[in-house]
Amino acid sequence: MHALDLERSVTSRKAAAFCLVLPLFLLGLFVARPAAAQDSKVCLTCHGQTDLSTTDSSGAEHSLYIRAAQLDSSSHASLSCVDCHAALAGVDEGGHDTPVPQVDCST
């Protein structure tokens, strides 16, 4: 095989590999985006409603409402909800099942 033919063969393989890898890379950017982009806005879709609540086993009702303005001015403002509620990472506007594991702020 001549040097020119060898060079063309290597270039052709590199081009083929690039053509396979680039679409997969771009697809990965879009597919991974919903989980990575999840922020408190997703959670506030439901938890921003004043009437959202749950009833415990003793019959006591507990509000699950979160005031967005209060959250934004709290020590939690720089955090996403899933930073602490890690079990809910990737949940979309469709919601989640209850009960949600309790958060341990000491870790």
The first five atom37 places (N, CA, C, CB, O) and aatype in JSON, in Angstrom:
{
  "aatype": [12, 8, 0, 10, 3, 10, 6, 1, 15, 19, 16, 15, 1, 11, 0, 0, 0, 13, 4, 10, 19, 10, 14, 10, 13, 10, 10, 7, 10, 13, 19, 0, 1, 14, 0, 0, 0, 5, 3, 15, 11, 19, 4, 10, 16, 4, 8, 7, 5, 16, 3, 10, 15, 16, 16, 3, 15, 15, 7, 0, 6, 8, 15, 10, 18, 9, 1, 0, 0, 5, 10, 3, 15, 15, 15, 8, 0, 15, 10, 15, 4, 19, 3, 4, 8, 0, 0, 10, 0, 7, 19, 3, 6, 7, 7, 8, 3, 16, 14, 19, 14, 5, 19, 3, 4, 15, 16],
  "atom_mask": [
    [1, 1, 1, 1, 1],
    [1, 1, 1, 1, 1],
    [1, 1, 1, 1, 1],
    [1, 1, 1, 1, 1],
    [1, 1, 1, 1, 1],
    [1, 1, 1, 1, 1],
    [1, 1, 1, 1, 1],
    [1, 1, 1, 1, 1],
    [1, 1, 1, 1, 1],
    [1, 1, 1, 1, 1],
    [1, 1, 1, 1, 1],
    [1, 1, 1, 1, 1],
    [1, 1, 1, 1, 1],
    [1, 1, 1, 1, 1],
    [1, 1, 1, 1, 1],
    [1, 1, 1, 1, 1],
    [1, 1, 1, 1, 1],
    [1, 1, 1, 1, 1],
    [1, 1, 1, 1, 1],
    [1, 1, 1, 1, 1],
    [1, 1, 1, 1, 1],
    [1, 1, 1, 1, 1],
    [1, 1, 1, 1, 1],
    [1, 1, 1, 1, 1],
    [1, 1, 1, 1, 1],
    [1, 1, 1, 1, 1],
    [1, 1, 1, 1, 1],
    [1, 1, 1, 0, 1],
    [1, 1, 1, 1, 1],
    [1, 1, 1, 1, 1],
    [1, 1, 1, 1, 1],
    [1, 1, 1, 1, 1],
    [1, 1, 1, 1, 1],
    [1, 1, 1, 1, 1],
    [1, 1, 1, 1, 1],
    [1, 1, 1, 1, 1],
    [1, 1, 1, 1, 1],
    [1, 1, 1, 1, 1],
    [1, 1, 1, 1, 1],
    [1, 1, 1, 1, 1],
    [1, 1, 1, 1, 1],
    [1, 1, 1, 1, 1],
    [1, 1, 1, 1, 1],
    [1, 1, 1, 1, 1],
    [1, 1, 1, 1, 1],
    [1, 1, 1, 1, 1],
    [1, 1, 1, 1, 1],
    [1, 1, 1, 0, 1],
    [1, 1, 1, 1, 1],
    [1, 1, 1, 1, 1],
    [1, 1, 1, 1, 1],
    [1, 1, 1, 1, 1],
    [1, 1, 1, 1, 1],
    [1, 1, 1, 1, 1],
    [1, 1, 1, 1, 1],
    [1, 1, 1, 1, 1],
    [1, 1, 1, 1, 1],
    [1, 1, 1, 1, 1],
    [1, 1, 1, 0, 1],
    [1, 1, 1, 1, 1],
    [1, 1, 1, 1, 1],
    [1, 1, 1, 1, 1],
    [1, 1, 1, 1, 1],
    [1, 1, 1, 1, 1],
    [1, 1, 1, 1, 1],
    [1, 1, 1, 1, 1],
    [1, 1, 1, 1, 1],
    [1, 1, 1, 1, 1],
    [1, 1, 1, 1, 1],
    [1, 1, 1, 1, 1],
    [1, 1, 1, 1, 1],
    [1, 1, 1, 1, 1],
    [1, 1, 1, 1, 1],
    [1, 1, 1, 1, 1],
    [1, 1, 1, 1, 1],
    [1, 1, 1, 1, 1],
    [1, 1, 1, 1, 1],
    [1, 1, 1, 1, 1],
    [1, 1, 1, 1, 1],
    [1, 1, 1, 1, 1],
    [1, 1, 1, 1, 1],
    [1, 1, 1, 1, 1],
    [1, 1, 1, 1, 1],
    [1, 1, 1, 1, 1],
    [1, 1, 1, 1, 1],
    [1, 1, 1, 1, 1],
    [1, 1, 1, 1, 1],
    [1, 1, 1, 1, 1],
    [1, 1, 1, 1, 1],
    [1, 1, 1, 0, 1],
    [1, 1, 1, 1, 1],
    [1, 1, 1, 1, 1],
    [1, 1, 1, 1, 1],
    [1, 1, 1, 0, 1],
    [1, 1, 1, 0, 1],
    [1, 1, 1, 1, 1],
    [1, 1, 1, 1, 1],
    [1, 1, 1, 1, 1],
    [1, 1, 1, 1, 1],
    [1, 1, 1, 1, 1],
    [1, 1, 1, 1, 1],
    [1, 1, 1, 1, 1],
    [1, 1, 1, 1, 1],
    [1, 1, 1, 1, 1],
    [1, 1, 1, 1, 1],
    [1, 1, 1, 1, 1],
    [1, 1, 1, 1, 1]
  ],
  "atom_positions": [
    [[0.85, -1.17, 0.0], [0.0, 0.0, 0.0], [0.9, 1.24, 0.0], [-0.97, -0.01, 1.23], [1.86, 1.31, 0.77]],
    [[0.6, 2.17, -0.84], [1.4, 3.39, -0.93], [1.07, 4.32, 0.23], [1.16, 4.09, -2.26], [0.0, 4.23, 0.82]],
    [[1.98, 5.21, 0.54], [1.81, 6.16, 1.64], [0.56, 7.01, 1.44], [3.04, 7.06, 1.76], [-0.14, 7.31, 2.4]],
    [[0.28, 7.41, 0.2], [-0.89, 8.24, -0.08], [-2.17, 7.47, 0.17], [-0.86, 8.75, -1.53], [-3.12, 8.0, 0.74]],
    [[-2.2, 6.2, -0.24], [-3.37, 5.36, 0.0], [-3.57, 5.13, 1.5], [-3.22, 4.01, -0.72], [-4.7, 5.15, 1.98]],
    [[-2.48, 4.92, 2.23], [-2.55, 4.73, 3.67], [-3.09, 5.98, 4.36], [-1.16, 4.37, 4.24], [-3.92, 5.89, 5.26]],
    [[-2.64, 7.13, 3.93], [-3.1, 8.39, 4.5], [-4.59, 8.6, 4.24], [-2.29, 9.57, 3.93], [-5.31, 9.05, 5.13]],
    [[-5.04, 8.28, 3.04], [-6.46, 8.4, 2.69], [-7.3, 7.44, 3.55], [-6.69, 8.1, 1.19], [-8.39, 7.8, 3.99]],
    [[-6.79, 6.24, 3.77], [-7.5, 5.25, 4.57], [-7.66, 5.72, 6.02], [-6.75, 3.91, 4.53], [-8.73, 5.59, 6.6]],
    [[-6.59, 6.27, 6.58], [-6.64, 6.77, 7.96], [-7.59, 7.95, 8.05], [-5.23, 7.19, 8.44], [-8.4, 8.02, 8.97]],
    [[-7.51, 8.87, 7.1], [-8.4, 10.04, 7.07], [-9.85, 9.6, 6.93], [-8.02, 10.99, 5.91], [-10.74, 10.16, 7.58]],
    [[-10.1, 8.62, 6.11], [-11.45, 8.11, 5.9], [-12.01, 7.5, 7.18], [-11.46, 7.06, 4.77], [-13.17, 7.71, 7.52]],
    [[-11.18, 6.74, 7.89], [-11.62, 6.14, 9.17], [-11.91, 7.21, 10.21], [-10.56, 5.18, 9.7], [-12.88, 7.1, 10.96]],
    [[-11.07, 8.23, 10.27], [-11.29, 9.33, 11.23], [-12.6, 10.05, 10.92], [-10.11, 10.33, 11.19], [-13.35, 10.4, 11.83]],
    [[-12.86, 10.28, 9.64], [-14.09, 10.95, 9.23], [-15.31, 10.1, 9.58], [-14.07, 11.25, 7.72], [-16.33, 10.62, 10.04]],
    [[-15.2, 8.81, 9.36], [-16.31, 7.91, 9.69], [-16.56, 7.88, 11.19], [-16.03, 6.49, 9.18], [-17.71, 7.91, 11.63]],
    [[-15.5, 7.83, 11.97], [-15.65, 7.84, 13.43], [-16.28, 9.15, 13.89], [-14.28, 7.63, 14.12], [-17.15, 9.15, 14.76]],
    [[-15.84, 10.25, 13.33], [-16.39, 11.56, 13.69], [-17.88, 11.62, 13.35], [-15.64, 12.69, 12.96], [-18.67, 12.12, 14.15]],
    [[-18.25, 11.11, 12.2], [-19.66, 11.11, 11.77], [-20.53, 10.25, 12.67], [-19.77, 10.64, 10.33], [-21.73, 10.5, 12.79]],
    [[-19.97, 9.24, 13.3], [-20.71, 8.41, 14.24], [-20.78, 9.04, 15.63], [-20.08, 7.02, 14.33], [-21.82, 8.98, 16.28]],
    [[-19.69, 9.63, 16.07], [-19.6, 10.16, 17.42], [-20.37, 11.47, 17.57], [-18.15, 10.38, 17.8], [-21.05, 11.67, 18.58]],
    [[-20.28, 12.36, 16.6], [-20.93, 13.66, 16.7], [-22.44, 13.56, 16.94], [-20.66, 14.46, 15.45], [-22.94, 14.21, 17.86]],
    [[-23.18, 12.79, 16.16], [-24.63, 12.69, 16.42], [-24.93, 12.11, 17.81], [-25.29, 11.82, 15.35], [-25.87, 12.55, 18.47]],
    [[-24.14, 11.14, 18.25], [-24.36, 10.57, 19.58], [-24.09, 11.61, 20.67], [-23.46, 9.34, 19.8], [-24.83, 11.69, 21.65]],
    [[-23.05, 12.4, 20.5], [-22.74, 13.46, 21.45], [-23.88, 14.48, 21.5], [-21.42, 14.16, 21.06], [-24.32, 14.86, 22.59]],
    [[-24.36, 14.92, 20.35], [-25.44, 15.9, 20.3], [-26.72, 15.33, 20.9], [-25.68, 16.35, 18.87], [-27.45, 16.04, 21.6]],
    [[-27.01, 14.09, 20.62], [-28.18, 13.44, 21.2], [-28.07, 13.39, 22.72], [-28.36, 12.01, 20.64], [-29.05, 13.64, 23.43]],
    [[-26.88, 13.09, 23.22], [-26.66, 13.06, 24.66], [-26.91, 14.39, 25.32], [0.0, 0.0, 0.0], [-27.4, 14.44, 26.45]],
    [[-26.59, 15.47, 24.65], [-26.84, 16.8, 25.2], [-28.34, 17.04, 25.41], [-26.27, 17.88, 24.28], [-28.75, 17.6, 26.42]],
    [[-29.14, 16.61, 24.44], [-30.56, 16.85, 24.53], [-31.28, 15.86, 25.43], [-31.17, 16.82, 23.17], [-32.22, 16.23, 26.13]],
    [[-30.86, 14.61, 25.42], [-31.5, 13.59, 26.24], [-31.22, 13.82, 27.72], [-31.02, 12.18, 25.82], [-32.11, 13.67, 28.55]],
    [[-30.0, 14.19, 28.06], [-29.63, 14.39, 29.46], [-30.15, 15.7, 30.01], [-28.13, 14.35, 29.61], [-30.14, 15.9, 31.23]],
    [[-30.61, 16.6, 29.17], [-30.99, 17.92, 29.61], [-32.12, 17.96, 30.63], [-31.37, 18.7, 28.45], [-31.98, 18.71, 31.59]],
    [[-33.22, 17.23, 30.5], [-34.29, 17.38, 31.48], [-33.86, 17.12, 32.92], [-35.42, 16.47, 31.12], [-34.22, 17.88, 33.81]],
    [[-33.12, 16.08, 33.16], [-32.69, 15.81, 34.53], [-31.69, 16.85, 35.0], [-32.09, 14.42, 34.63], [-31.75, 17.3, 36.15]],
    [[-30.77, 17.23, 34.13], [-29.77, 18.19, 34.53], [-30.37, 19.57, 34.74], [-28.68, 18.26, 33.51], [-29.9, 20.35, 35.57]],
    [[-31.4, 19.88, 33.97], [-31.97, 21.22, 34.05], [-33.03, 21.34, 35.14], [-32.55, 21.6, 32.73], [-33.55, 22.43, 35.37]],
    [[-33.34, 20.24, 35.79], [-34.38, 20.31, 36.8], [-34.01, 21.31, 37.87], [-34.62, 18.94, 37.42], [-32.89, 21.3, 38.39]],
    [[-34.93, 22.18, 38.19], [-34.71, 23.14, 39.24], [-35.99, 23.29, 40.05], [-34.25, 24.5, 38.67], [-36.95, 22.56, 39.84]],
    [[-35.99, 24.22, 40.94], [-37.13, 24.39, 41.84], [-38.42, 24.74, 41.1], [-36.83, 25.47, 42.84], [-39.51, 24.48, 41.62]],
    [[-38.32, 25.31, 39.9], [-39.53, 25.66, 39.14], [-40.37, 24.42, 38.86], [-39.15, 26.35, 37.82], [-41.6, 24.47, 38.88]],
    [[-39.7, 23.31, 38.58], [-40.43, 22.06, 38.33], [-41.22, 21.67, 39.58], [-39.45, 20.92, 37.92], [-42.39, 21.31, 39.49]],
    [[-40.55, 21.74, 40.74], [-41.2, 21.35, 42.0], [-42.33, 22.31, 42.35], [-40.18, 21.31, 43.13], [-43.37, 21.9, 42.87]],
    [[-42.11, 23.6, 42.06], [-43.11, 24.6, 42.41], [-44.34, 24.55, 41.51], [-42.5, 25.97, 42.34], [-45.33, 25.24, 41.77]],
    [[-44.29, 23.75, 40.47], [-45.48, 23.54, 39.64], [-46.63, 23.07, 40.53], [-45.2, 22.52, 38.51], [-47.77, 23.52, 40.38]],
    [[-46.33, 22.17, 41.45], [-47.35, 21.68, 42.4], [-47.19, 22.33, 43.77], [-47.26, 20.16, 42.54], [-48.17, 22.79, 44.36]],
    [[-45.95, 22.37, 44.26], [-45.72, 22.88, 45.61], [-45.92, 24.38, 45.73], [-44.34, 22.52, 46.06], [-45.86, 24.92, 46.83]],
    [[-46.14, 25.06, 44.62], [-46.48, 26.48, 44.63], [-47.98, 26.73, 44.75], [0.0, 0.0, 0.0], [-48.42, 27.88, 44.74]],
    [[-48.76, 25.66, 44.85], [-50.22, 25.78, 45.0], [-50.57, 25.76, 46.48], [-50.96, 24.62, 44.24], [-50.18, 24.84, 47.2]],
    [[-51.29, 26.77, 46.92], [-51.58, 26.94, 48.36], [-52.37, 25.79, 48.96], [-52.33, 28.23, 48.57], [-52.3, 25.56, 50.17]],
    [[-53.12, 25.06, 48.15], [-53.96, 24.0, 48.7], [-53.3, 22.62, 48.69], [-55.24, 23.94, 47.94], [-53.96, 21.63, 49.02]],
    [[-52.02, 22.53, 48.31], [-51.34, 21.23, 48.29], [-51.04, 20.79, 49.72], [-50.04, 21.29, 47.45], [-50.38, 21.51, 50.48]],
    [[-51.53, 19.62, 50.08], [-51.31, 19.13, 51.44], [-51.32, 17.61, 51.44], [-52.38, 19.68, 52.42], [-51.64, 16.96, 50.44]],
    [[-50.98, 17.05, 52.6], [-51.02, 15.61, 52.8], [-51.59, 15.35, 54.19], [-49.59, 14.97, 52.65], [-51.56, 16.21, 55.06]],
    [[-52.11, 14.18, 54.37], [-52.67, 13.79, 55.66], [-51.86, 12.62, 56.19], [-54.18, 13.42, 55.54], [-51.66, 11.62, 55.5]],
    [[-51.4, 12.74, 57.42], [-50.59, 11.66, 58.0], [-51.47, 10.56, 58.58], [-49.66, 12.22, 59.1], [-52.7, 10.66, 58.54]],
    [[-50.85, 9.53, 59.12], [-51.58, 8.36, 59.61], [-52.5, 8.67, 60.79], [-50.6, 7.28, 60.01], [-53.44, 7.92, 61.05]],
    [[-52.24, 9.77, 61.49], [-53.12, 10.14, 62.61], [-54.26, 11.04, 62.17], [-52.32, 10.83, 63.7], [-55.11, 11.43, 62.98]],
    [[-54.29, 11.38, 60.88], [-55.37, 12.21, 60.34], [-55.03, 13.7, 60.32], [0.0, 0.0, 0.0], [-55.86, 14.51, 59.89]],
    [[-53.86, 14.07, 60.77], [-53.46, 15.47, 60.76], [-53.04, 15.88, 59.35], [-52.3, 15.73, 61.77], [-52.34, 15.15, 58.65]],
    [[-53.49, 17.06, 58.94], [-53.17, 17.57, 57.62], [-51.93, 18.47, 57.7], [-54.37, 18.35, 57.03], [-51.79, 19.27, 58.62]],
    [[-51.03, 18.31, 56.72], [-49.79, 19.09, 56.67], [-49.69, 19.75, 55.3], [-48.54, 18.19, 56.95], [-49.8, 19.09, 54.27]],
    [[-49.47, 21.05, 55.3], [-49.32, 21.79, 54.05], [-47.99, 21.42, 53.38], [-49.39, 23.32, 54.31], [-46.97, 21.27, 54.05]],
    [[-48.03, 21.28, 52.07], [-46.83, 21.02, 51.27], [-46.52, 22.23, 50.38], [-47.01, 19.75, 50.42], [-45.71, 22.15, 49.46]],
    [[-47.2, 23.34, 50.7], [-47.04, 24.58, 49.93], [-45.71, 25.24, 50.25], [-48.2, 25.55, 50.22], [-45.31, 25.33, 51.41]],
    [[-45.03, 25.68, 49.21], [-43.77, 26.41, 49.33], [-43.95, 27.78, 48.7], [-42.57, 25.63, 48.66], [-44.32, 27.88, 47.52]],
    [[-43.71, 28.84, 49.46], [-43.77, 30.2, 48.92], [-42.48, 30.48, 48.14], [-43.98, 31.26, 50.07], [-41.39, 30.5, 48.72]],
    [[-42.61, 30.68, 46.85], [-41.43, 30.89, 46.0], [-40.61, 32.09, 46.46], [-41.87, 31.09, 44.54], [-39.38, 32.01, 46.51]],
    [[-41.26, 33.19, 46.81], [-40.54, 34.39, 47.24], [-39.77, 34.14, 48.53], [-41.52, 35.56, 47.44], [-38.66, 34.63, 48.71]],
    [[-40.37, 33.37, 49.43], [-39.7, 33.05, 50.68], [-38.51, 32.11, 50.42], [-40.7, 32.4, 51.68], [-37.45, 32.27, 51.03]],
    [[-38.68, 31.17, 49.54], [-37.6, 30.26, 49.18], [-36.43, 31.03, 48.56], [-38.1, 29.19, 48.2], [-35.27, 30.78, 48.89]],
    [[-36.76, 31.97, 47.68], [-35.72, 32.74, 46.99], [-34.93, 33.66, 47.91], [-36.35, 33.56, 45.9], [-33.82, 34.06, 47.58]],
    [[-35.5, 34.0, 49.06], [-34.8, 34.88, 49.99], [-34.24, 34.12, 51.2], [-35.74, 35.99, 50.47], [-33.79, 34.73, 52.17]],
    [[-34.27, 32.8, 51.13], [-33.8, 31.98, 52.25], [-32.39, 31.46, 51.99], [-34.75, 30.8, 52.49], [-31.8, 31.7, 50.94]],
    [[-31.86, 30.76, 52.96], [-30.53, 30.14, 52.8], [-30.54, 29.03, 51.75], [-30.04, 29.58, 54.14], [-29.49, 28.55, 51.34]],
    [[-31.73, 28.63, 51.32], [-31.87, 27.59, 50.3], [-31.91, 28.15, 48.88], [-33.13, 26.78, 50.57], [-32.01, 27.38, 47.92]],
    [[-31.83, 29.46, 48.74], [-31.99, 30.1, 47.43], [-31.0, 29.59, 46.38], [-31.84, 31.6, 47.57], [-31.34, 29.48, 45.21]],
    [[-29.8, 29.28, 46.79], [-28.79, 28.82, 45.83], [-28.88, 27.33, 45.54], [-27.4, 29.15, 46.36], [-28.11, 26.8, 44.74]],
    [[-29.81, 26.64, 46.18], [-29.96, 25.2, 46.01], [-31.15, 24.86, 45.14], [-30.11, 24.51, 47.36], [-32.13, 25.61, 45.09]],
    [[-31.06, 23.76, 44.45], [-32.21, 23.18, 43.77], [-32.88, 22.25, 44.77], [-31.8, 22.43, 42.45], [-32.21, 21.73, 45.66]],
    [[-34.16, 22.03, 44.64], [-34.86, 21.13, 45.56], [-34.2, 19.75, 45.61], [-36.33, 20.98, 45.14], [-34.11, 19.14, 46.68]],
    [[-33.74, 19.25, 44.45], [-33.15, 17.91, 44.41], [-31.73, 17.86, 44.98], [-33.13, 17.42, 42.99], [-31.17, 16.77, 45.11]],
    [[-31.16, 19.01, 45.31], [-29.88, 18.98, 46.02], [-30.05, 18.3, 47.37], [-29.31, 20.41, 46.2], [-29.15, 17.59, 47.83]],
    [[-31.19, 18.5, 48.0], [-31.49, 17.86, 49.29], [-32.43, 16.66, 49.12], [-32.11, 18.88, 50.26], [-32.27, 15.64, 49.79]],
    [[-33.39, 16.79, 48.25], [-34.36, 15.72, 47.98], [-33.85, 14.9, 46.8], [-35.81, 16.3, 47.69], [-34.5, 14.82, 45.75]],
    [[-32.69, 14.29, 46.97], [-31.98, 13.59, 45.88], [-32.8, 12.45, 45.28], [-30.66, 13.05, 46.39], [-32.63, 12.13, 44.1]],
    [[-33.68, 11.85, 46.05], [-34.49, 10.74, 45.54], [-35.44, 11.2, 44.43], [-35.29, 10.09, 46.67], [-35.98, 10.38, 43.69]],
    [[-35.64, 12.52, 44.32], [-36.57, 13.04, 43.33], [-35.87, 13.57, 42.08], [-37.4, 14.14, 43.93], [-36.53, 14.14, 41.21]],
    [[-34.58, 13.39, 41.98], [-33.84, 13.86, 40.8], [-34.43, 13.23, 39.55], [-32.33, 13.53, 40.92], [-34.65, 12.02, 39.5]],
    [[-34.69, 14.03, 38.55], [-35.24, 13.55, 37.29], [-36.74, 13.55, 37.22], [0.0, 0.0, 0.0], [-37.31, 13.26, 36.16]],
    [[-37.42, 13.86, 38.32], [-38.88, 13.92, 38.3], [-39.3, 15.14, 37.5], [-39.47, 13.97, 39.75], [-38.7, 16.21, 37.64]],
    [[-40.31, 14.99, 36.66], [-40.77, 16.11, 35.86], [-42.09, 16.65, 36.39], [-40.91, 15.7, 34.39], [-42.5, 16.32, 37.5]],
    [[-42.74, 17.48, 35.6], [-43.99, 18.11, 36.02], [-45.09, 17.1, 36.32], [-44.46, 19.05, 34.96], [-46.13, 17.47, 36.87]],
    [[-44.87, 15.83, 35.96], [-45.86, 14.8, 36.22], [-45.98, 14.44, 37.69], [0.0, 0.0, 0.0], [-46.93, 13.76, 38.08]],
    [[-45.04, 14.89, 38.5], [-45.12, 14.65, 39.93], [-44.36, 13.42, 40.37], [0.0, 0.0, 0.0], [-43.61, 12.82, 39.61]],
    [[-44.59, 13.06, 41.62], [-43.89, 11.93, 42.22], [-44.81, 11.23, 43.2], [-42.59, 12.38, 42.91], [-45.82, 11.79, 43.63]],
    [[-44.44, 10.02, 43.56], [-45.19, 9.27, 44.56], [-44.82, 9.74, 45.95], [-44.93, 7.75, 44.41], [-43.73, 10.28, 46.18]],
    [[-45.72, 9.55, 46.86], [-45.44, 9.85, 48.26], [-45.34, 8.53, 49.01], [-46.54, 10.78, 48.89], [-45.87, 7.55, 48.5]],
    [[-44.73, 8.43, 50.12], [-44.03, 9.5, 50.82], [-42.63, 9.73, 50.26], [-43.94, 9.19, 52.29], [-42.03, 8.83, 49.67]],
    [[-42.15, 10.93, 50.45], [-40.8, 11.3, 50.02], [-39.86, 11.11, 51.22], [-40.76, 12.79, 49.48], [-40.2, 11.5, 52.34]],
    [[-38.7, 10.53, 50.99], [-37.78, 10.34, 52.12], [-37.46, 11.67, 52.8], [-36.46, 9.66, 51.65], [-37.29, 12.69, 52.13]],
    [[-37.39, 11.64, 54.12], [-37.1, 12.84, 54.9], [-35.67, 13.29, 54.63], [-37.32, 12.58, 56.41], [-34.76, 12.47, 54.46]],
    [[-35.47, 14.6, 54.58], [-34.16, 15.17, 54.32], [-33.37, 15.25, 55.63], [-34.28, 16.56, 53.67], [-33.91, 15.64, 56.67]],
    [[-32.1, 14.89, 55.55], [-31.2, 15.02, 56.71], [-30.25, 16.17, 56.41], [-30.4, 13.68, 56.99], [-29.29, 16.01, 55.66]],
    [[-30.52, 17.33, 56.99], [-29.71, 18.53, 56.73], [-28.33, 18.48, 57.36], [-30.43, 19.74, 57.23], [-27.51, 19.36, 57.1]],
    [[-28.06, 17.47, 58.16], [-26.75, 17.4, 58.83], [-25.68, 16.77, 57.94], [-26.86, 16.61, 60.13], [-24.51, 16.73, 58.31]],
    [[-26.09, 16.26, 56.77], [-25.11, 15.62, 55.88], [-24.77, 16.51, 54.71], [-25.64, 14.28, 55.38], [-23.96, 16.13, 53.87]]
  ]
}
